[in-house]
Amino acid sequence: MSATPARRILAAVTLLALLVLSGCTVGPALHVRRIVAHQPTPSASPFAPSASPSTSPSTTVQPAPGSLDWYLAQVPTFPEAPPPQPVPLPTTGAAPFWHRLPTDQRVAFITIDDGGLARPSDVADFVWRARIPVTVFLNSPAAEEHPEYFRQIQVAGGVVENHTINHNSLAGRSYDYQKREICGAADKLEALFGKRPTLFRPPFGEHDGTTLRAAHDCGAKAVFHWTETVHEGRVRYQTPEKVVQPGDVLLMHFRPALMDDLLAALKAIHRAGLTPALLEDYVP
């Protein structure tokens, strides 16, 4: 008998084996989880941190220090946030300026500024999986340069607000200059994220009466300072109580230690017997 049929049979068997092997190797390439737009946001449900795999009775391996699961395992469990009671706004032609939100409800607020220095890769997942309500005050050039990064935070439940274009001090500047900085950033952020900012934070917290008028004229309902700052995992209190109070606003920045800062803020809020809430639920 000729060797040709045998070779054909061998080739067919080899081809079939390769097809089976290739079919088994397609799946693992798609293992990365992506945040999708239909997911709920923290404002739509009570703040309830998700359980970390390390807390499951069937899990014996502890998460690696510094991993996303390690951070999730340390998130405290908070009381359910109260239904938000919106704060009355003045009817004048200037936005109010607040160090802390004027509310007696047992809530505090986490805010993140700037956006141009560092953007740790796990922040959006941390915000989503721990259900951290965050307000992000962005400089518009950083937002334009890294729009997908900040869109992921937005989809995870964060809200993008205004922090000017150039991050210059506004106090003492002309109305036209301040309006260009505030309105120009608002226009860019609205185009990028589909929502016009309604809150404003002046760079360095420096402002004057002109700032509050210009912010109002650019669509801001309120201008925010802060009552605590968080840097490299340490909370620095700006008030003598040295404890987070109802309505307090915690400030951090997009820096390399942002994951540590978020966790430190959550722990400080928990120690005070408060629950994280979203600023925009109180200034709708």
C-alpha positions, 0 to 999 in steps of 0.5 A: 500500500502507498504511504500517501494515505497514511501521511494524509491520515496522520496530517488530519489527526495532527490538525484536529489536535491543534484545533482542540488545543487552540480552542482551549487557549482562547479563554484565558486571554479575556480574564481582565474585568472591565467596569461597564456603564450599566453598573450601579453607582454608590449614590444609588445604593447604601455604602456597603463595602464588598466582601474581600476574598480574604474574608471568605471561610474557604479562602486560606491564602492571604492577599499580598500586601499592597494588592487590591484585595489587600486594600479591600480586606481593610475597608471598614463596615459602615452603618447605612448612610441616612437618606440625604437631606439637601442643603439650602443654597443662597439665592444671591449671585455668588456661590457659597464657600464651605469648609464643611458641608452644613449638615448634622447628618452623620456623614463625611465626604471624600474628595480628590484633586488635580489629576496630572501628577499620578494615577494609580491603576487600581483606584477605579476598581477600589472605588467600585468594589468598596463602593466609595463615594468620591468627588473628583475636582479635576484640572481640565488639561489632566482630564483631556490627557487621561480621559479614560482613566477618569471615565473609569472612576466616573463609571465606578460612581465618582463625580467629576467637578471643576478645579480650573484650567491652570491651577493658579491662585485666583484670589486678587485676579480680575473677574474676566481671568477667573471666569475664563479659568472656571468656565473654560474648565467647566466647558472642557469637563462637560464635553469629556464626561457628559455632565457640567460641573456643579461644584468648584474648588479653587486651587490652594483654596485661595479665593475672594468675592470675585471667585464666588461670583465667577463660579456662580456664573459658570454654573457652580452651586457651591465652592468647597475648601476642606477640613482634613487633608490626607497624604501618604496614608496619614490624615491631617486635621485642620480643626482642633477636634482631631476627629472627623465631624459630620459634614467634614470634607476630606481632601487628597490628591492624585498621587502615588499613595492615593490607595493608602489615602483612600483607605486612611480616609475611610478608617478615619470616617469609621472611627468617628462613627460616620458614613462616607457620602457623596457631596452631590447628593447634598448639593443636587 
